[in-house]
Amino acid sequence: MAGAAEPTHGVISDGANSESLVKFLGKNITELANLKYAIASFVVNNLRRRYHNSVVGFGWSLLNPLLTMGVMALIFSLVFHQDPKRFTVYLFGSMLPWTYIVESLVGGSTALTAHESFLKKLYLPKTFFPLVVVCVATCNFLLSMISLLILGFAFGMKPSLSLLLLPLATAVLFSFNFAMALLLAVGTVYLRDLTHLVTVFLGVVFYMMPIIYPIDQMPQEYRGLFLCNPFYYFLCLFRALLYEARIPTAQEWSIPVGISFVALFCALYVLRKKDKDIVYRL
């Protein structure tokens, strides 16, 4: 069964491990482009299944962040003695990209193992299902961002030029999420407990970042710890655009872009090394 999964006629050569990373990347981009309608179909079906038989349907993508984060904003604004309206925008500006990261990484970690029946019966690039997971998370993120903007304008947030850069910031975070989802998807094939470890790890990291509390609430000597956390720079990028209503500096752009590039390089390198072995490990 497993031996039939990888066709020998031209898609993957016997020397896959000796294939250059650039050539491997180009091949995957071509294959994914040829499967663009299949990707769109999987994304739509995933979204439909999530809200199947729901009266509100996709409206939950708007209501969920509004209700959940609205309660959190009310409670923590009182705890940290912040203006509830401003703190709500502050919290949403951090929580939405963080939720996007968590959904992409946790879902991505099972992207290959959950679809082993597909991968064993027909050839699909291993990047296919991690990309579907991140695209679904992106749709939810964009719908939630609409909620944030509606709520923010209701609370007096002023339109600014910085909002025009939200698509670019989302593209940077998309690249990082896809890279990490792909890396975790491959890792889970070899270590099935990785999904649970990722969930626990992200739960701990959540409280170690200035998401529900401002960074100035932390003692000065501990603030350097945030600089070692790659997730922190993505949250800072969105916070600058949404909460601070300013154009991020070149450094604020270059760090998350650099992190995304390194993550993509590592993910593609690992996938190239394990590409032919994955289907036999499922």
One Martini backbone bead per residue (centre of mass of N, CA, C, O) as a GRO file, in nm:
protein
  282
    1MET     BB    1   0.061   0.061  -0.024
    2ALA     BB    2   0.301   0.253   0.025
    3GLY     BB    3   0.444   0.197  -0.253
    4ALA     BB    4   0.199   0.355  -0.421
    5ALA     BB    5   0.228   0.659  -0.326
    6GLU     BB    6   0.502   0.689  -0.503
    7PRO     BB    7   0.563   0.788  -0.791
    8THR     BB    8   0.809   0.742  -1.066
    9HIS     BB    9   0.684   0.963  -1.282
   10GLY     BB   10   0.853   1.270  -1.227
   11VAL     BB   11   0.785   1.398  -0.946
   12ILE     BB   12   0.995   1.197  -0.796
   13SER     BB   13   1.305   1.136  -0.752
   14ASP     BB   14   1.557   0.931  -0.635
   15GLY     BB   15   1.725   1.218  -0.578
   16ALA     BB   16   1.581   1.403  -0.358
   17ASN     BB   17   1.817   1.458  -0.146
   18SER     BB   18   1.998   1.603  -0.388
   19GLU     BB   19   1.812   1.822  -0.414
   20SER     BB   20   1.770   2.132  -0.437
   21LEU     BB   21   1.608   2.370  -0.262
   22VAL     BB   22   1.514   2.544  -0.500
   23LYS     BB   23   1.394   2.313  -0.668
   24PHE     BB   24   1.201   2.212  -0.449
   25LEU     BB   25   1.041   2.475  -0.424
   26GLY     BB   26   0.951   2.499  -0.720
   27LYS     BB   27   0.795   2.232  -0.729
   28ASN     BB   28   0.589   2.302  -0.504
   29ILE     BB   29   0.470   2.554  -0.633
   30THR     BB   30   0.368   2.414  -0.888
   31GLU     BB   31   0.186   2.203  -0.751
   32LEU     BB   32   0.008   2.404  -0.593
   33ALA     BB   33  -0.092   2.558  -0.842
   34ASN     BB   34  -0.234   2.301  -0.967
   35LEU     BB   35  -0.405   2.280  -0.667
   36LYS     BB   36  -0.584   2.536  -0.607
   37TYR     BB   37  -0.876   2.413  -0.614
   38ALA     BB   38  -0.829   2.203  -0.391
   39ILE     BB   39  -0.757   2.400  -0.170
   40ALA     BB   40  -1.021   2.562  -0.176
   41SER     BB   41  -1.205   2.320  -0.114
   42PHE     BB   42  -1.085   2.245   0.163
   43VAL     BB   43  -1.134   2.516   0.300
   44VAL     BB   44  -1.440   2.533   0.265
   45ASN     BB   45  -1.506   2.259   0.401
   46ASN     BB   46  -1.387   2.332   0.677
   47LEU     BB   47  -1.572   2.575   0.731
   48ARG     BB   48  -1.843   2.427   0.702
   49ARG     BB   49  -1.795   2.209   0.922
   50ARG     BB   50  -1.764   2.404   1.163
   51TYR     BB   51  -2.074   2.543   1.084
   52HIS     BB   52  -2.259   2.312   1.100
   53ASN     BB   53  -2.588   2.377   1.188
   54SER     BB   54  -2.557   2.678   1.222
   55VAL     BB   55  -2.727   2.966   1.256
   56VAL     BB   56  -2.487   3.178   1.230
   57GLY     BB   57  -2.223   3.061   1.142
   58PHE     BB   58  -1.981   3.276   1.035
   59GLY     BB   59  -2.055   3.473   1.270
   60TRP     BB   60  -1.867   3.339   1.487
   61SER     BB   61  -1.605   3.482   1.384
   62LEU     BB   62  -1.718   3.751   1.515
   63LEU     BB   63  -1.833   3.675   1.804
   64ASN     BB   64  -1.610   3.529   1.956
   65PRO     BB   65  -1.401   3.763   1.992
   66LEU     BB   66  -1.598   3.967   2.112
   67LEU     BB   67  -1.682   3.805   2.367
   68THR     BB   68  -1.417   3.699   2.484
   69MET     BB   69  -1.242   3.968   2.474
   70GLY     BB   70  -1.444   4.148   2.617
   71VAL     BB   71  -1.421   4.013   2.892
   72MET     BB   72  -1.114   4.035   2.923
   73ALA     BB   73  -1.099   4.343   2.902
   74LEU     BB   74  -1.271   4.410   3.148
   75ILE     BB   75  -1.105   4.262   3.363
   76PHE     BB   76  -0.803   4.365   3.296
   77SER     BB   77  -0.860   4.668   3.315
   78LEU     BB   78  -0.910   4.652   3.623
   79VAL     BB   79  -0.645   4.520   3.713
   80PHE     BB   80  -0.459   4.753   3.542
   81HIS     BB   81  -0.593   5.032   3.529
   82GLN     BB   82  -0.760   5.067   3.255
   83ASP     BB   83  -0.897   5.173   2.979
   84PRO     BB   84  -1.133   4.983   2.833
   85LYS     BB   85  -1.121   5.082   2.540
   86ARG     BB   86  -0.811   5.073   2.495
   87PHE     BB   87  -0.767   4.782   2.602
   88THR     BB   88  -0.930   4.635   2.389
   89VAL     BB   89  -0.745   4.708   2.150
   90TYR     BB   90  -0.488   4.594   2.273
   91LEU     BB   91  -0.586   4.301   2.304
   92PHE     BB   92  -0.674   4.244   2.014
   93GLY     BB   93  -0.394   4.315   1.876
   94SER     BB   94  -0.275   4.044   2.017
   95MET     BB   95  -0.483   3.801   2.011
   96LEU     BB   96  -0.529   3.753   1.709
   97PRO     BB   97  -0.241   3.667   1.621
   98TRP     BB   98  -0.217   3.446   1.838
   99THR     BB   99  -0.456   3.272   1.745
  100TYR     BB  100  -0.339   3.226   1.464
  101ILE     BB  101  -0.089   3.074   1.557
  102VAL     BB  102  -0.222   2.845   1.718
  103GLU     BB  103  -0.404   2.729   1.495
  104SER     BB  104  -0.171   2.665   1.297
  105LEU     BB  105   0.012   2.483   1.481
  106VAL     BB  106  -0.189   2.276   1.589
  107GLY     BB  107  -0.311   2.195   1.313
  108GLY     BB  108  -0.036   2.142   1.163
  109SER     BB  109   0.070   1.897   1.336
  110THR     BB  110  -0.184   1.710   1.190
  111ALA     BB  111  -0.185   1.735   0.873
  112LEU     BB  112  -0.065   1.445   0.800
  113THR     BB  113  -0.186   1.231   1.000
  114ALA     BB  114  -0.496   1.304   0.928
  115HIS     BB  115  -0.411   1.236   0.596
  116GLU     BB  116  -0.296   0.943   0.528
  117SER     BB  117  -0.499   0.827   0.323
  118PHE     BB  118  -0.426   1.021   0.096
  119LEU     BB  119  -0.108   0.977   0.090
  120LYS     BB  120  -0.138   0.655   0.025
  121LYS     BB  121  -0.319   0.680  -0.253
  122LEU     BB  122  -0.190   0.966  -0.333
  123TYR     BB  123  -0.033   1.225  -0.481
  124LEU     BB  124   0.098   1.477  -0.257
  125PRO     BB  125   0.212   1.740  -0.140
  126LYS     BB  126   0.324   1.800   0.186
  127THR     BB  127   0.219   2.111   0.173
  128PHE     BB  128  -0.088   2.098   0.144
  129PHE     BB  129  -0.217   2.064   0.438
  130PRO     BB  130  -0.073   2.295   0.586
  131LEU     BB  131  -0.192   2.510   0.397
  132VAL     BB  132  -0.488   2.464   0.463
  133VAL     BB  133  -0.475   2.526   0.764
  134VAL     BB  134  -0.370   2.822   0.730
  135CYS     BB  135  -0.604   2.924   0.553
  136VAL     BB  136  -0.825   2.882   0.760
  137ALA     BB  137  -0.695   3.064   0.978
  138THR     BB  138  -0.698   3.317   0.799
  139CYS     BB  139  -1.002   3.349   0.769
  140ASN     BB  140  -1.055   3.382   1.074
  141PHE     BB  141  -0.870   3.627   1.111
  142LEU     BB  142  -1.012   3.823   0.914
  143LEU     BB  143  -1.288   3.816   1.055
  144SER     BB  144  -1.176   3.913   1.331
  145MET     BB  145  -1.065   4.184   1.224
  146ILE     BB  146  -1.339   4.304   1.170
  147SER     BB  147  -1.425   4.311   1.461
  148LEU     BB  148  -1.204   4.498   1.562
  149LEU     BB  149  -1.269   4.744   1.382
  150ILE     BB  150  -1.556   4.785   1.476
  151LEU     BB  151  -1.486   4.816   1.777
  152GLY     BB  152  -1.274   5.040   1.754
  153PHE     BB  153  -1.457   5.257   1.622
  154ALA     BB  154  -1.666   5.251   1.855
  155PHE     BB  155  -1.414   5.341   2.063
  156GLY     BB  156  -1.245   5.572   1.880
  157MET     BB  157  -1.090   5.474   1.650
  158LYS     BB  158  -0.870   5.594   1.417
  159PRO     BB  159  -0.805   5.637   1.111
  160SER     BB  160  -0.512   5.497   0.940
  161LEU     BB  161  -0.238   5.426   0.745
  162SER     BB  162  -0.154   5.164   0.896
  163LEU     BB  163  -0.395   4.980   0.793
  164LEU     BB  164  -0.269   4.932   0.501
  165LEU     BB  165  -0.046   4.718   0.636
  166LEU     BB  166  -0.200   4.457   0.719
  167PRO     BB  167  -0.152   4.267   0.473
  168LEU     BB  168   0.157   4.252   0.512
  169ALA     BB  169   0.157   4.141   0.802
  170THR     BB  170  -0.008   3.888   0.729
  171ALA     BB  171   0.199   3.769   0.528
  172VAL     BB  172   0.425   3.730   0.731
  173LEU     BB  173   0.263   3.546   0.928
  174PHE     BB  174   0.189   3.331   0.722
  175SER     BB  175   0.476   3.233   0.667
  176PHE     BB  176   0.535   3.143   0.955
  177ASN     BB  177   0.298   2.949   0.997
  178PHE     BB  178   0.362   2.760   0.763
  179ALA     BB  179   0.643   2.675   0.852
  180MET     BB  180   0.560   2.561   1.132
  181ALA     BB  181   0.344   2.363   1.033
  182LEU     BB  182   0.535   2.194   0.857
  183LEU     BB  183   0.740   2.117   1.075
  184LEU     BB  184   0.530   1.980   1.267
  185ALA     BB  185   0.413   1.776   1.069
  186VAL     BB  186   0.676   1.617   1.035
  187GLY     BB  187   0.735   1.565   1.337
  188THR     BB  188   0.468   1.399   1.399
  189VAL     BB  189   0.538   1.148   1.233
  190TYR     BB  190   0.776   1.076   1.454
  191LEU     BB  191   0.605   1.243   1.693
  192ARG     BB  192   0.290   1.213   1.826
  193ASP     BB  193   0.328   1.408   2.091
  194LEU     BB  194   0.372   1.695   1.970
  195THR     BB  195   0.090   1.819   1.985
  196HIS     BB  196   0.077   1.831   2.298
  197LEU     BB  197   0.333   1.997   2.338
  198VAL     BB  198   0.242   2.247   2.180
  199THR     BB  199  -0.006   2.317   2.350
  200VAL     BB  200   0.146   2.359   2.617
  201PHE     BB  201   0.357   2.563   2.521
  202LEU     BB  202   0.156   2.787   2.428
  203GLY     BB  203   0.019   2.820   2.704
  204VAL     BB  204   0.275   2.927   2.844
  205VAL     BB  205   0.357   3.161   2.650
  206PHE     BB  206   0.109   3.342   2.688
  207TYR     BB  207   0.209   3.431   2.993
  208MET     BB  208   0.509   3.537   2.864
  209MET     BB  209   0.338   3.768   2.730
  210PRO     BB  210   0.224   4.092   2.623
  211ILE     BB  211  -0.116   4.054   2.605
  212ILE     BB  212  -0.282   4.100   2.895
  213TYR     BB  213  -0.023   4.282   2.937
  214PRO     BB  214   0.179   4.525   2.980
  215ILE     BB  215   0.522   4.564   2.966
  216ASP     BB  216   0.535   4.791   3.199
  217GLN     BB  217   0.455   4.569   3.427
  218MET     BB  218   0.737   4.480   3.405
  219PRO     BB  219   1.029   4.425   3.507
  220GLN     BB  220   1.316   4.537   3.370
  221GLU     BB  221   1.494   4.265   3.403
  222TYR     BB  222   1.263   4.089   3.224
  223ARG     BB  223   1.229   4.214   2.930
  224GLY     BB  224   1.454   4.052   2.774
  225LEU     BB  225   1.290   3.784   2.736
  226PHE     BB  226   1.117   3.880   2.490
  227LEU     BB  227   1.360   3.887   2.278
  228CYS     BB  228   1.358   3.551   2.267
  229ASN     BB  229   1.070   3.579   2.133
  230PRO     BB  230   0.938   3.542   1.822
  231PHE     BB  231   0.634   3.618   1.869
  232TYR     BB  232   0.662   3.912   1.972
  233TYR     BB  233   0.720   4.059   1.692
  234PHE     BB  234   0.439   4.014   1.570
  235LEU     BB  235   0.275   4.160   1.786
  236CYS     BB  236   0.415   4.436   1.755
  237LEU     BB  237   0.330   4.488   1.466
  238PHE     BB  238   0.019   4.496   1.518
  239ARG     BB  239   0.020   4.704   1.748
  240ALA     BB  240   0.126   4.940   1.581
  241LEU     BB  241  -0.112   4.945   1.373
  242LEU     BB  242  -0.362   4.944   1.583
  243TYR     BB  243  -0.294   5.087   1.864
  244GLU     BB  244  -0.067   5.310   1.767
  245ALA     BB  245  -0.105   5.416   1.474
  246ARG     BB  246   0.168   5.315   1.316
  247ILE     BB  247   0.461   5.297   1.146
  248PRO     BB  248   0.681   5.077   1.129
  249THR     BB  249   0.987   5.009   1.150
  250ALA     BB  250   1.242   4.854   0.996
  251GLN     BB  251   1.299   4.667   1.238
  252GLU     BB  252   1.001   4.569   1.284
  253TRP     BB  253   1.009   4.423   1.004
  254SER     BB  254   1.280   4.257   0.980
  255ILE     BB  255   1.248   4.050   1.205
  256PRO     BB  256   0.993   3.888   1.112
  257VAL     BB  257   1.102   3.834   0.829
  258GLY     BB  258   1.353   3.677   0.921
  259ILE     BB  259   1.204   3.457   1.079
  260SER     BB  260   1.039   3.350   0.839
  261PHE     BB  261   1.278   3.271   0.662
  262VAL     BB  262   1.409   3.067   0.854
  263ALA     BB  263   1.161   2.886   0.888
  264LEU     BB  264   1.134   2.810   0.588
  265PHE     BB  265   1.410   2.687   0.551
  266CYS     BB  266   1.384   2.464   0.766
  267ALA     BB  267   1.127   2.328   0.660
  268LEU     BB  268   1.234   2.261   0.370
  269TYR     BB  269   1.480   2.101   0.455
  270VAL     BB  270   1.332   1.878   0.612
  271LEU     BB  271   1.140   1.791   0.384
  272ARG     BB  272   1.356   1.710   0.178
  273LYS     BB  273   1.478   1.482   0.359
  274LYS     BB  274   1.165   1.340   0.422
  275ASP     BB  275   0.974   1.306   0.179
  276LYS     BB  276   0.999   0.984   0.109
  277ASP     BB  277   0.946   0.879   0.419
  278ILE     BB  278   0.670   0.970   0.532
  279VAL     BB  279   0.460   0.760   0.410
  280TYR     BB  280   0.602   0.515   0.575
  281ARG     BB  281   0.536   0.651   0.872
  282LEU     BB  282   0.210   0.658   0.873
   0.00000   0.00000   0.00000
